[in-house]
């Protein structure tokens, strides 16, 4: 073990305390800002735009000016009026390039079609009308006010997304700079909590940004283990991409022209993180280095030639990549992604209209889904015709009505309170979130069923959402009823960039059976973080063990389920319980619950076995194959005598195989006593690995009857449409 890694784990104990120093939601964050909203109506036949607004200001006329974008360098005067309406008969040719400022007595409001469609939490930038520095300055001001705010940024209910329109005339969004992204001289965009950057071009190179940095707030910026909840997609980074993150962070469809030696060089001699995920991306000039990261999953990404190590301490999985590192005990290189569909994304098409690109299914893919000239195979859907654009304040009533009417749902950034689950009840329906939009069980205790229920139907996509629970429920996400048996192999169900969070914020006791239950066959999952919070705004330790109750992170009963990048942590029983046949998981990260108070309260198989395996394949299963699994002991909130017998459990049999397993202890007195089925050694003496378990000599678990969620736990008053 290197000196650097030794330092990491000496310091790791302090992470547990640092992450816990947070305060409760402030009342100000829960209040909507009082804003004056105008309306806009576009007459396509006459190519005219009519504005209307409520009265504001004490006296005098309203002065009307127009800019090509919200932050345009120049606004031209159109006149003034004493009325509450105004018609622009000669607007700019592109209807979305008309942003009106209405001013009276020093008060101004902005009215535009984009604001009317997408609300106030999506920020659009247009290089055609703005200086290169404009977007960077605004995003960084958001970062300092709501995106970070110290560790409080973890628990804010504010959400935001920053969308960039395509470059024009060879210009970019890079205002210039030098050095690593963390330096002031780099002029980086700093992306904070619950924030998203998206390019609106067809290709990543259509939007060129300068330098991107995600600044950790722990240990003077050297510790990224709590740098969560942010995403970036469909852009090019010209100078430096320092993606300093851990769980629930997604980088997709990226063209990365330069990157730091490390994911971050802040505290580069003592940096560590617990990330992470990047997919469908292309590094053009240099091979990145994930040094200091405990683990990382990289899928379908192209690197410059070479095969040397690119960092990482325990579990690095490279799948469908071109020029990945050489395989060794830390690095698993998997040649292809067997079944895959990339996440849908918002863009502006050649006709100037907002569209959603829904990528096609692919098999055995290597490299990216796009090229320098081709956005890839897929379907283009018109946003205004095919989608309902949800805004904060919409509830399950509006969302379910839109789904029933045949619309897909685009969730603008926000915090959506549900009194009943979102019911995805038709073939090919899509839920797509932006800005880490969250759906949560509040404000009443009326919803005891869950956040999202998806019926057992072809082609459903659920993407880019955080499921939160302020009340007790049976599950947070459920796909299909127990016993679902439809064959979806021709058009599978896709779940991508999903976070389920239990605890962390609420003060009252909650009880959830499982964060996610997958009962349908042929489901593909692409990046989950299932998290029973190990820290938060409320007291931890024994109080958290009793207050934030959840048995399982994921239960899989469906057959032929394939998961990429599965993170599941701190649940109180089996964190992943697999009951379906022919399951596959490529990369798994886990920490057990920190807060089990004693062994008696945390023992499995009728009290015969210490603790619960992190990844449990039931004895009834005949075929299963998973690769790249890590479980790391942090048993700190205990009486000092709590252990876990096995990191992983699987039956013996010719069709059952687990590869590249790793266990170690980060902090606390407790240990994982074996890697798998009683073999592999204990974390008491350091890192332990088993390269392959296939019908091996370990001792399988006892026969066990599992406690599954109530099969009727969905709201019966919602008609299940077939």
C-alpha positions as CSV (number, residue, x, y, z in Angstrom):
1,X,0.0,0.0,0.0
2,X,1.4,3.4,-1.0
3,X,2.1,6.2,1.4
4,X,-0.6,8.2,-0.2
5,X,-3.2,5.5,0.2
6,X,-2.1,4.9,3.8
7,X,-2.6,8.6,4.5
8,X,-6.1,8.4,2.9
9,X,-7.3,5.8,5.3
10,X,-5.7,7.4,8.3
11,X,-7.7,10.4,7.5
12,X,-10.9,8.5,6.5
13,X,-12.2,8.4,10.1
14,X,-12.4,12.2,10.1
15,X,-14.6,12.1,6.9
16,X,-17.4,10.5,8.9
17,X,-17.5,13.5,11.2
18,X,-16.9,16.1,8.6
19,X,-19.7,14.9,6.4
20,X,-22.0,15.1,9.4
21,X,-21.5,18.8,10.2
22,X,-24.6,20.1,8.5
23,X,-27.6,22.1,9.5
24,X,-31.2,21.7,8.7
25,X,-33.1,23.1,5.8
26,X,-33.5,26.9,6.2
27,X,-37.0,28.2,5.9
28,X,-35.9,30.6,3.3
29,X,-34.9,27.8,1.0
30,X,-38.4,26.3,1.2
31,X,-40.1,29.5,0.2
32,X,-40.6,30.4,-3.4
33,X,-39.2,33.8,-4.3
34,X,-41.9,36.4,-5.0
35,X,-41.6,37.0,-8.8
36,X,-43.7,38.9,-11.2
37,X,-44.4,36.6,-14.2
38,X,-45.4,37.9,-17.6
39,X,-46.8,35.9,-20.5
40,X,-45.9,35.6,-24.1
41,X,-47.8,34.5,-27.2
42,X,-46.2,33.8,-30.5
43,X,-48.3,34.2,-33.7
44,X,-46.5,32.0,-36.3
45,X,-48.6,33.2,-39.2
46,X,-47.9,36.9,-38.6
47,X,-44.5,36.3,-37.0
48,X,-45.5,38.6,-34.1
49,X,-45.1,38.3,-30.4
50,X,-47.6,39.6,-27.9
51,X,-46.6,40.3,-24.3
52,X,-48.8,40.6,-21.2
53,X,-48.0,41.2,-17.6
54,X,-49.6,42.1,-14.2
55,X,-49.3,45.6,-13.0
56,X,-46.2,46.6,-11.1
57,X,-44.5,49.8,-10.1
58,X,-46.1,52.9,-8.8
59,X,-46.7,55.1,-11.9
60,X,-45.6,55.9,-15.4
61,X,-45.3,53.9,-18.6
62,X,-43.7,50.5,-19.0
63,X,-40.6,50.6,-21.1
64,X,-40.0,47.6,-23.4
65,X,-36.6,46.5,-24.6
66,X,-35.5,43.3,-26.4
67,X,-32.4,41.2,-26.4
68,X,-31.5,38.2,-28.4
69,X,-30.9,36.2,-25.2
70,X,-31.6,36.6,-21.5
71,X,-28.1,38.0,-20.8
72,X,-27.5,39.7,-24.1
73,X,-24.9,42.4,-24.3
74,X,-27.3,44.7,-26.0
75,X,-31.0,45.3,-25.5
76,X,-32.8,47.5,-28.1
77,X,-35.6,49.9,-27.2
78,X,-39.0,49.0,-28.7
79,X,-41.1,51.7,-27.0
80,X,-43.3,52.2,-24.0
81,X,-46.9,51.8,-23.0
82,X,-49.3,52.5,-20.2
83,X,-51.1,49.2,-20.9
84,X,-50.4,45.7,-19.7
85,X,-49.9,44.3,-23.1
86,X,-47.4,45.0,-26.0
87,X,-47.0,43.5,-29.4
88,X,-43.7,43.2,-31.2
89,X,-44.5,43.1,-34.9
90,X,-40.9,42.7,-36.0
91,X,-39.2,40.2,-33.6
92,X,-36.0,38.4,-34.3
93,X,-36.5,35.6,-36.8
94,X,-35.9,32.9,-34.3
95,X,-38.8,33.0,-31.9
96,X,-36.5,31.8,-29.0
97,X,-34.1,34.7,-29.6
98,X,-36.6,37.3,-28.3
99,X,-36.2,38.1,-24.6
100,X,-38.1,41.2,-23.4
101,X,-37.3,43.4,-20.5
102,X,-40.3,45.3,-19.2
103,X,-39.3,48.1,-16.8
104,X,-41.2,50.5,-14.6
105,X,-40.0,52.6,-11.6
106,X,-36.7,50.7,-11.5
107,X,-38.4,47.2,-11.4
108,X,-37.7,44.9,-14.4
109,X,-39.1,41.6,-15.4
110,X,-37.9,39.3,-18.3
111,X,-40.4,37.6,-20.5
112,X,-39.5,35.0,-23.1
113,X,-40.8,31.8,-24.6
114,X,-38.0,29.8,-23.0
115,X,-38.9,31.1,-19.5
116,X,-42.5,30.3,-20.2
117,X,-41.8,26.8,-21.3
118,X,-39.1,25.8,-18.9
119,X,-39.6,28.0,-15.8
120,X,-37.1,29.8,-13.7
121,X,-34.7,27.0,-12.7
122,X,-33.3,26.4,-16.2
123,X,-30.7,29.0,-17.4
124,X,-30.0,29.3,-21.2
125,X,-26.8,30.8,-22.7
126,X,-26.4,31.9,-26.3
127,X,-22.9,32.8,-27.5
128,X,-24.5,34.6,-30.5
129,X,-25.6,37.4,-28.2
130,X,-23.4,37.1,-25.1
131,X,-19.8,37.4,-24.1
132,X,-17.9,34.2,-23.4
133,X,-17.5,35.2,-19.8
134,X,-21.2,35.7,-19.2
135,X,-22.3,32.2,-18.5
136,X,-19.2,31.4,-16.3
137,X,-19.9,34.4,-14.1
138,X,-23.5,33.6,-13.6
139,X,-23.0,29.9,-12.9
140,X,-20.2,30.6,-10.4
141,X,-22.4,33.1,-8.6
142,X,-25.0,30.4,-8.3
143,X,-22.3,28.0,-7.0
144,X,-21.3,30.3,-4.2
145,X,-24.9,31.1,-3.2
146,X,-26.8,27.9,-3.5
147,X,-24.6,25.2,-5.1
148,X,-22.1,24.9,-2.3
149,X,-22.7,27.0,0.8
150,X,-20.4,24.6,2.7
151,X,-21.8,21.2,3.5
152,X,-25.3,22.7,3.6
153,X,-25.3,22.4,-0.1
154,X,-26.0,18.7,0.4
155,X,-29.4,19.3,1.8
156,X,-30.8,22.3,-0.1
157,X,-34.1,21.8,-2.0
158,X,-32.9,24.2,-4.8
159,X,-32.2,22.7,-8.2
160,X,-30.7,24.3,-11.3
161,X,-29.7,23.4,-14.9
162,X,-27.5,25.4,-17.2
163,X,-28.0,24.8,-21.0
164,X,-25.7,26.1,-23.7
165,X,-26.8,26.8,-27.2
166,X,-24.4,25.8,-30.0
167,X,-21.3,27.9,-30.7
168,X,-21.5,30.3,-33.6
169,X,-18.9,31.5,-36.2
170,X,-16.1,29.7,-34.6
171,X,-16.6,31.3,-31.2
172,X,-16.7,29.2,-28.0
173,X,-17.8,29.7,-24.4
174,X,-14.1,29.8,-23.2
175,X,-13.1,33.2,-22.0
176,X,-9.5,32.0,-21.7
177,X,-7.3,31.0,-18.8
178,X,-4.4,28.7,-17.9
179,X,-3.4,26.1,-15.5
180,X,-5.4,23.4,-13.7
181,X,-9.1,23.8,-13.3
182,X,-8.8,24.4,-9.6
183,X,-6.6,27.5,-10.0
184,X,-8.0,31.0,-10.2
185,X,-6.1,31.6,-13.4
186,X,-8.1,28.8,-15.1
187,X,-11.3,30.8,-15.1
188,X,-13.3,27.6,-14.6
189,X,-17.0,27.0,-14.4
190,X,-17.6,25.6,-10.9
191,X,-20.5,23.2,-10.7
192,X,-22.2,22.8,-7.3
193,X,-24.8,20.6,-5.7
194,X,-27.9,19.7,-7.6
195,X,-26.7,21.3,-10.8
196,X,-26.5,20.1,-14.4
197,X,-24.7,21.4,-17.5
198,X,-26.1,20.4,-20.9
199,X,-25.2,21.2,-24.4
200,X,-28.0,21.9,-26.8
201,X,-26.1,20.9,-30.0
202,X,-26.4,17.6,-31.8
203,X,-22.8,16.8,-31.0
204,X,-20.6,17.5,-28.0
205,X,-18.3,19.7,-30.1
206,X,-21.2,22.0,-30.9
207,X,-20.8,23.5,-27.4
208,X,-17.2,24.3,-26.4
209,X,-16.5,25.2,-22.8
210,X,-13.2,26.2,-21.3
211,X,-12.5,24.6,-17.9
212,X,-14.8,22.7,-15.5
213,X,-14.2,22.1,-11.8
214,X,-16.2,20.5,-9.0
215,X,-14.7,21.8,-5.8
216,X,-14.8,19.5,-2.7
217,X,-15.7,21.2,0.5
218,X,-14.1,18.8,3.0
219,X,-10.5,18.8,4.3
220,X,-9.6,22.0,2.5
221,X,-10.7,20.7,-0.8
222,X,-8.7,17.5,-0.7
223,X,-11.6,15.3,0.2
224,X,-14.4,14.7,-2.4
225,X,-16.2,11.9,-0.5
226,X,-19.3,14.1,0.0
227,X,-19.2,15.8,-3.4
228,X,-22.5,14.4,-4.7
229,X,-25.4,15.3,-7.0
230,X,-24.3,17.0,-10.1
231,X,-24.1,16.1,-13.8
232,X,-22.8,17.2,-17.2
233,X,-23.5,16.0,-20.7
234,X,-23.2,16.7,-24.4
235,X,-20.4,19.3,-24.3
236,X,-16.7,19.7,-25.1
237,X,-14.2,20.8,-22.6
238,X,-11.3,22.6,-24.2
239,X,-8.8,23.1,-21.4
240,X,-9.3,21.2,-18.2
241,X,-11.9,18.8,-16.9
242,X,-11.4,18.2,-13.2
243,X,-14.4,16.1,-12.3
244,X,-13.8,15.9,-8.6
245,X,-16.7,13.9,-7.4
246,X,-18.1,10.8,-5.6
247,X,-21.5,9.1,-5.9
248,X,-24.6,10.3,-7.8
249,X,-22.6,12.3,-10.3
250,X,-22.8,11.6,-14.0
251,X,-20.6,12.7,-16.9
252,X,-21.9,11.6,-20.3
253,X,-21.5,12.2,-24.0
254,X,-18.4,14.4,-23.5
255,X,-15.5,15.5,-25.7
256,X,-12.6,16.1,-23.4
257,X,-9.7,17.8,-25.1
258,X,-7.6,18.2,-22.0
259,X,-7.7,17.0,-18.4
260,X,-5.7,17.3,-15.2
261,X,-3.2,14.7,-14.2
262,X,-5.7,13.8,-11.5
263,X,-9.4,14.1,-11.4
264,X,-8.6,17.0,-9.1
265,X,-5.2,18.5,-8.2
266,X,-6.6,20.2,-5.1
267,X,-4.6,18.6,-2.3
268,X,-3.1,16.4,-4.9
269,X,-0.7,14.8,-2.4
270,X,-3.6,13.8,-0.2
271,X,-6.7,13.8,-2.4
272,X,-9.3,11.1,-2.2
273,X,-12.8,10.5,-3.4
274,X,-15.4,7.7,-3.6
275,X,-16.6,8.1,-7.2
276,X,-17.8,7.7,-9.8
277,X,-19.2,7.4,-13.3
278,X,-18.3,8.6,-16.8
279,X,-19.7,7.2,-20.0
280,X,-20.0,7.6,-23.8
281,X,-17.1,10.1,-23.8
282,X,-13.9,10.8,-25.8
283,X,-10.6,12.0,-24.4
284,X,-8.6,13.3,-27.3
285,X,-5.2,14.5,-26.1
286,X,-4.3,12.9,-22.7
287,X,-5.1,9.9,-20.6
288,X,-6.7,11.0,-17.3
289,X,-5.7,9.7,-13.9
290,X,-8.2,8.8,-11.2
291,X,-5.5,8.7,-8.5
292,X,-7.0,9.0,-5.1
293,X,-10.3,7.6,-6.1
294,X,-11.3,4.5,-4.2
295,X,-13.2,3.2,-7.2
296,X,-14.5,4.3,-10.6
297,X,-16.7,3.0,-13.4
298,X,-16.0,4.0,-17.0
299,X,-18.2,2.9,-19.9
300,X,-17.8,3.1,-23.6
301,X,-15.2,5.8,-23.5
302,X,-12.3,6.4,-25.9
303,X,-8.8,7.2,-24.6
304,X,-5.6,8.1,-26.4
305,X,-3.3,5.1,-27.1
306,X,-1.7,3.5,-24.1
307,X,-2.4,0.9,-21.6
308,X,-0.8,2.1,-18.4
309,X,-2.7,2.5,-15.1
310,X,-5.0,5.5,-14.7
311,X,-5.2,5.5,-10.9
312,X,-7.7,4.1,-8.5
313,X,-7.2,2.1,-5.3
314,X,-9.6,-0.9,-5.2
315,X,-12.1,-1.4,-7.9
316,X,-11.8,0.2,-11.4
317,X,-14.0,-1.2,-14.1
318,X,-13.5,-0.2,-17.8
319,X,-16.3,-1.5,-20.0
320,X,-16.6,-1.1,-23.8
321,X,-13.6,1.3,-23.7
322,X,-11.0,1.9,-26.4
323,X,-7.4,1.9,-25.0
324,X,-8.3,1.1,-21.4
325,X,-5.6,0.3,-18.8
326,X,-4.2,-3.2,-18.6
327,X,-6.1,-5.6,-16.5
328,X,-4.7,-6.3,-13.0
329,X,-6.1,-6.9,-9.5
330,X,-7.5,-3.4,-9.4
331,X,-8.6,-2.9,-13.0
332,X,-11.2,-5.0,-14.7
333,X,-11.4,-4.5,-18.5
334,X,-14.6,-5.8,-20.1
335,X,-14.5,-5.7,-23.9
336,X,-18.1,-4.7,-24.7
337,X,-21.4,-3.5,-23.2
338,X,-23.7,-6.3,-24.1
339,X,-27.1,-4.4,-24.1
340,X,-27.2,-0.7,-24.0
341,X,-29.3,2.4,-24.6
342,X,-27.8,5.8,-23.8
343,X,-29.8,8.4,-21.8
344,X,-32.1,10.7,-23.7
345,X,-31.1,14.4,-23.8
346,X,-32.5,17.8,-24.8
347,X,-31.2,19.6,-27.9
348,X,-32.1,22.2,-30.5
349,X,-32.7,20.8,-33.9
350,X,-31.9,22.3,-37.3
351,X,-35.4,23.8,-37.5
352,X,-34.7,25.8,-34.3
353,X,-37.1,23.8,-32.2
354,X,-36.4,22.1,-28.9
355,X,-36.3,18.3,-29.3
356,X,-35.4,15.3,-27.2
357,X,-33.0,12.7,-28.7
358,X,-33.9,9.1,-27.6
359,X,-30.9,6.9,-28.5
360,X,-31.5,3.5,-29.9
361,X,-30.7,0.1,-28.3
362,X,-27.4,-1.3,-29.2
363,X,-25.7,-4.7,-28.5
364,X,-22.1,-5.5,-27.8
365,X,-21.0,-1.9,-28.2
366,X,-17.4,-0.6,-28.1
367,X,-16.7,3.1,-27.9
368,X,-19.0,6.0,-28.1
369,X,-22.6,6.2,-29.5
370,X,-21.7,9.3,-31.5
371,X,-18.9,10.4,-33.9
372,X,-17.6,13.8,-34.9
373,X,-20.2,14.1,-37.6
374,X,-23.1,11.8,-36.5
375,X,-25.2,12.2,-33.3
376,X,-25.9,8.5,-33.4
377,X,-28.8,6.2,-34.0
378,X,-32.1,7.1,-32.3
379,X,-35.4,8.8,-32.4
380,X,-36.0,12.6,-32.4
381,X,-39.1,13.7,-30.5
382,X,-40.5,17.3,-30.6
383,X,-40.6,18.6,-27.1
384,X,-43.7,20.8,-27.3
385,X,-45.7,18.1,-29.2
386,X,-44.7,14.9,-27.4
387,X,-43.8,16.0,-23.9
388,X,-45.2,17.6,-20.8
389,X,-42.7,20.0,-19.3
390,X,-43.2,19.7,-15.5
391,X,-42.2,22.6,-13.3
392,X,-41.7,22.8,-9.5
393,X,-45.2,22.9,-8.0
394,X,-46.6,20.2,-10.3
395,X,-47.8,17.2,-8.3
396,X,-48.6,13.6,-9.1
397,X,-52.0,14.8,-10.4
398,X,-50.6,16.9,-13.3
399,X,-47.9,14.4,-14.1
400,X,-50.1,11.3,-14.1
401,X,-52.7,13.1,-16.2
402,X,-50.0,14.0,-18.8
403,X,-48.8,10.4,-18.9
404,X,-52.3,9.1,-19.3
405,X,-52.8,11.6,-22.2
406,X,-49.8,10.0,-24.0
407,X,-47.1,12.6,-23.1
408,X,-43.6,11.9,-21.9
409,X,-42.5,14.0,-18.9
410,X,-39.5,16.4,-18.9
411,X,-38.9,17.4,-15.3
412,X,-37.3,20.9,-15.1
413,X,-35.1,21.3,-12.0
414,X,-37.2,21.3,-8.9
415,X,-38.4,19.5,-5.8
416,X,-41.7,17.7,-6.7
417,X,-44.0,16.7,-3.8
418,X,-46.2,13.6,-4.4
419,X,-49.3,12.4,-2.6
420,X,-49.3,9.4,-4.9
421,X,-46.7,7.7,-7.1
422,X,-46.0,8.7,-10.6
423,X,-47.6,6.0,-12.6
424,X,-45.7,5.0,-15.8
425,X,-48.4,2.9,-17.4
426,X,-47.8,2.7,-21.1
427,X,-45.3,1.4,-23.6
428,X,-42.3,3.6,-24.4
429,X,-43.2,6.3,-21.8
430,X,-40.3,8.4,-20.7
431,X,-39.5,10.3,-17.5
432,X,-36.5,12.6,-17.9
433,X,-35.2,14.8,-15.2
434,X,-32.9,17.8,-15.5
435,X,-30.9,19.5,-12.7
436,X,-31.1,16.5,-10.4
437,X,-34.9,17.0,-10.1
438,X,-36.2,15.2,-7.1
439,X,-39.6,13.5,-6.4
440,X,-40.4,13.1,-2.8
441,X,-43.1,11.8,-0.5
442,X,-44.4,14.9,1.0
443,X,-46.1,17.1,2.3
444,X,-48.6,14.6,3.9
445,X,-48.4,11.0,4.9
446,X,-51.0,10.1,2.3
447,X,-48.6,8.4,0.0
448,X,-47.5,5.1,1.5
449,X,-46.7,3.4,-1.8
450,X,-43.7,5.1,-3.4
451,X,-42.3,7.7,-5.7
452,X,-42.5,5.9,-9.1
453,X,-44.4,2.8,-10.2
454,X,-43.6,1.6,-13.7
455,X,-45.9,-1.1,-15.2
456,X,-44.5,-4.2,-16.9
457,X,-44.4,-2.7,-20.4
458,X,-41.9,-2.4,-23.2
459,X,-39.5,0.5,-23.7
460,X,-40.2,2.5,-20.6
461,X,-37.3,4.9,-19.7
462,X,-36.8,6.6,-16.3
463,X,-33.8,8.9,-16.1
464,X,-32.1,11.6,-14.2
465,X,-34.2,11.7,-11.0
466,X,-33.6,11.7,-7.3
467,X,-36.2,9.8,-5.2
468,X,-36.4,11.2,-1.6
469,X,-38.6,10.1,1.3
470,X,-39.9,12.4,4.0
471,X,-42.5,9.8,5.0
472,X,-42.7,6.0,5.3
473,X,-43.4,4.0,2.2
474,X,-43.1,0.5,0.8
475,X,-40.6,1.3,-1.9
476,X,-39.3,4.3,-3.7
477,X,-39.1,2.9,-7.3
478,X,-40.8,-0.2,-8.4
479,X,-40.7,-1.7,-11.9
480,X,-43.5,-4.2,-12.6
481,X,-45.5,-6.3,-10.1
482,X,-44.0,-9.2,-8.4
483,X,-44.4,-12.2,-10.7
484,X,-44.2,-10.0,-13.9
485,X,-43.4,-12.3,-16.7
486,X,-43.5,-10.3,-20.0
487,X,-40.6,-10.7,-22.4
488,X,-39.1,-7.2,-23.1
489,X,-36.0,-8.5,-24.9
490,X,-36.9,-6.7,-28.2
491,X,-37.5,-3.4,-26.4
492,X,-36.1,-3.4,-22.8
493,X,-36.9,-1.1,-19.9
494,X,-34.2,1.5,-19.2
495,X,-33.4,3.0,-15.8
496,X,-30.5,5.5,-15.8
497,X,-28.9,8.1,-13.5
498,X,-31.2,7.4,-10.6
499,X,-30.6,8.1,-6.9
500,X,-32.8,6.8,-4.1
501,X,-32.1,8.5,-0.8
502,X,-33.4,7.3,2.6
503,X,-33.0,9.7,5.5
504,X,-30.5,12.5,6.0
505,X,-33.0,15.3,6.3
506,X,-36.3,14.4,8.1
507,X,-36.5,14.5,11.8
508,X,-39.4,12.0,12.2
509,X,-39.1,8.2,12.0
510,X,-39.6,6.7,8.6
511,X,-39.7,3.1,7.5
512,X,-39.2,1.9,3.9
513,X,-38.9,-1.7,2.8
514,X,-36.8,-1.3,-0.3
515,X,-35.5,1.7,-2.2
516,X,-35.9,-0.1,-5.6
517,X,-37.6,-3.3,-6.7
518,X,-37.2,-4.6,-10.2
519,X,-39.7,-7.3,-11.0
520,X,-39.9,-6.9,-14.8
521,X,-37.6,-9.0,-17.1
522,X,-35.0,-7.5,-19.4
523,X,-34.5,-4.3,-17.4
524,X,-31.2,-2.4,-18.0
525,X,-29.9,-0.1,-15.3
526,X,-27.2,2.4,-16.1
527,X,-25.9,4.1,-13.0
528,X,-27.7,4.0,-9.7
529,X,-26.9,5.3,-6.2
530,X,-29.1,3.7,-3.6
531,X,-28.3,5.4,-0.3
532,X,-29.5,5.1,3.2
533,X,-27.8,8.3,4.4
534,X,-24.8,7.8,6.7
535,X,-24.8,11.5,7.6
536,X,-27.2,14.4,7.5
537,X,-28.9,17.2,9.2
538,X,-30.2,15.1,12.1
539,X,-28.4,13.2,14.8
540,X,-26.7,9.9,13.8
541,X,-25.6,6.8,15.6
542,X,-28.2,4.7,17.4
543,X,-30.8,7.5,16.7
544,X,-30.3,7.1,13.0
545,X,-30.5,3.3,13.2
546,X,-34.0,3.6,14.7
547,X,-35.2,6.7,12.8
548,X,-34.1,6.0,9.2
549,X,-35.3,2.4,8.6
550,X,-34.8,0.6,5.3
551,X,-34.1,-3.1,4.7
552,X,-32.9,-3.3,1.1
553,X,-31.4,-1.0,-1.4
554,X,-32.3,-3.2,-4.4
555,X,-34.4,-6.3,-4.9
556,X,-34.3,-8.0,-8.3
557,X,-36.9,-10.7,-9.0
558,X,-36.9,-10.2,-12.8
559,X,-34.9,-12.3,-15.2
560,X,-32.2,-11.1,-17.6
561,X,-31.6,-7.9,-15.7
562,X,-28.4,-6.1,-16.6
563,X,-26.9,-3.3,-14.4
564,X,-24.0,-1.0,-15.1
565,X,-22.5,1.1,-12.2
566,X,-24.5,0.0,-9.2
567,X,-23.7,1.9,-5.9
568,X,-25.7,0.8,-2.8
569,X,-24.8,1.8,0.7
570,X,-25.8,1.5,4.4
571,X,-29.0,-0.5,4.2
572,X,-29.9,-2.5,7.2
573,X,-30.3,-6.0,5.6
574,X,-29.2,-7.3,2.2
575,X,-28.2,-4.2,0.3
576,X,-28.7,-6.0,-3.0
577,X,-30.9,-9.1,-3.1
578,X,-31.0,-11.0,-6.4
579,X,-33.7,-13.5,-7.0
580,X,-34.0,-13.4,-10.8
581,X,-32.2,-15.6,-13.4
582,X,-29.3,-14.6,-15.7
583,X,-28.6,-11.4,-13.9
584,X,-25.5,-9.3,-14.6
585,X,-23.9,-6.4,-12.7
586,X,-20.8,-4.6,-14.0
587,X,-19.3,-2.7,-11.1
588,X,-20.7,-2.6,-7.6
589,X,-19.7,-0.3,-4.7
590,X,-20.9,-0.7,-1.2
591,X,-20.4,0.3,2.4
592,X,-22.4,-1.4,5.2
593,X,-24.4,0.5,7.6
594,X,-22.2,2.5,9.9
595,X,-24.7,2.6,12.7
596,X,-25.6,-1.0,13.6
597,X,-25.6,-0.7,17.4
598,X,-24.7,-4.3,18.2
599,X,-24.4,-7.7,16.5
600,X,-27.8,-9.0,17.8
601,X,-29.5,-6.2,15.8
602,X,-27.5,-6.9,12.7
603,X,-27.4,-10.7,12.0
604,X,-28.8,-12.6,9.0
605,X,-30.1,-16.0,8.2
606,X,-32.1,-16.3,11.4
607,X,-29.3,-14.9,13.6
608,X,-26.8,-17.5,12.5
609,X,-24.6,-15.2,10.4
610,X,-22.9,-11.9,11.5
611,X,-24.3,-9.0,9.4
612,X,-25.7,-9.1,5.9
613,X,-23.9,-9.7,2.7
614,X,-23.7,-6.6,0.5
615,X,-24.5,-8.5,-2.6
616,X,-26.7,-11.6,-2.1
617,X,-27.6,-14.0,-4.9
618,X,-30.4,-16.3,-3.5
619,X,-29.9,-20.1,-3.3
620,X,-32.7,-20.6,-5.8
621,X,-30.8,-18.8,-8.6
622,X,-29.1,-21.1,-11.2
623,X,-27.4,-18.5,-13.5
624,X,-25.7,-15.3,-12.5
625,X,-22.5,-13.4,-13.6
626,X,-21.2,-10.2,-12.1
627,X,-17.9,-8.5,-12.3
628,X,-16.0,-5.8,-10.3
629,X,-17.6,-5.8,-6.8
630,X,-16.3,-3.9,-3.8
631,X,-17.5,-3.7,-0.2
632,X,-15.7,-1.6,2.4
633,X,-16.2,-1.8,6.1
634,X,-16.9,1.5,8.0
635,X,-18.5,0.0,11.1
636,X,-18.3,3.0,13.4
637,X,-21.7,3.6,15.0
638,X,-21.5,0.4,17.0
639,X,-20.7,-1.1,20.4
640,X,-17.3,-2.0,18.9
641,X,-18.2,-5.6,18.4
642,X,-20.1,-5.7,15.1
643,X,-18.8,-7.6,12.1
644,X,-20.0,-8.9,8.8
645,X,-19.4,-12.6,7.9
646,X,-19.3,-12.2,4.1
647,X,-19.0,-9.4,1.6
648,X,-20.8,-11.4,-1.0
649,X,-22.9,-14.6,-1.0
650,X,-23.8,-16.7,-4.0
651,X,-24.8,-20.4,-4.4
652,X,-22.4,-22.9,-5.8
653,X,-23.3,-24.1,-9.3
654,X,-21.9,-24.2,-12.8
655,X,-23.9,-21.2,-14.0
656,X,-23.0,-18.9,-11.1
657,X,-19.9,-16.7,-11.2
658,X,-18.6,-13.6,-9.4
659,X,-15.4,-12.0,-10.6
660,X,-13.0,-9.3,-9.2
661,X,-14.3,-9.0,-5.7
662,X,-12.6,-6.7,-3.1
663,X,-13.1,-6.0,0.6
664,X,-11.2,-3.7,3.0
665,X,-11.8,-1.7,6.1
666,X,-11.8,2.1,5.9
667,X,-12.6,3.0,9.6
668,X,-14.2,1.6,12.7
669,X,-13.5,-1.5,14.8
670,X,-15.7,-3.9,12.8
671,X,-14.5,-6.1,10.0
672,X,-15.8,-8.0,7.0
673,X,-14.6,-11.5,7.9
674,X,-14.6,-13.1,4.4
675,X,-14.8,-12.0,0.8
676,X,-17.4,-14.6,-0.2
677,X,-19.0,-17.7,1.2
678,X,-16.5,-18.0,4.1
679,X,-13.3,-17.7,2.0
680,X,-10.9,-14.9,1.0
681,X,-9.8,-13.6,4.4
682,X,-10.7,-10.8,6.8
683,X,-10.2,-7.1,6.5
684,X,-8.6,-7.2,9.9
685,X,-5.3,-7.8,8.1
686,X,-5.8,-5.5,5.1
687,X,-7.3,-5.6,1.6
688,X,-8.6,-9.0,0.5
689,X,-9.5,-10.0,-3.0
690,X,-11.0,-13.0,-4.8
691,X,-10.4,-12.9,-8.5
692,X,-13.0,-15.5,-9.4
693,X,-15.7,-17.5,-7.6
694,X,-17.2,-20.1,-9.8
695,X,-18.7,-23.3,-8.3
696,X,-16.0,-23.0,-5.7
697,X,-15.3,-24.5,-2.4
698,X,-16.9,-21.9,-0.2
699,X,-19.9,-22.6,2.0
700,X,-23.1,-21.2,0.6
701,X,-25.7,-19.5,2.8
702,X,-28.4,-21.4,4.7
703,X,-31.7,-21.9,2.9
704,X,-33.6,-18.7,3.6
705,X,-37.0,-17.3,3.1
706,X,-36.8,-13.7,2.2
707,X,-39.1,-10.9,3.4
708,X,-40.2,-9.2,0.3
709,X,-42.4,-6.0,0.1
710,X,-46.1,-6.4,0.1
711,X,-47.0,-7.4,-3.5
712,X,-50.2,-5.3,-3.4
713,X,-48.3,-2.2,-2.2
714,X,-49.5,0.2,-4.9
715,X,-52.4,2.6,-4.9
716,X,-55.4,0.6,-6.1
717,X,-57.4,3.8,-7.0
718,X,-55.0,4.3,-9.9
719,X,-56.2,2.2,-12.8
720,X,-53.4,0.0,-14.2
721,X,-53.7,0.6,-17.9
722,X,-52.8,-2.3,-20.1
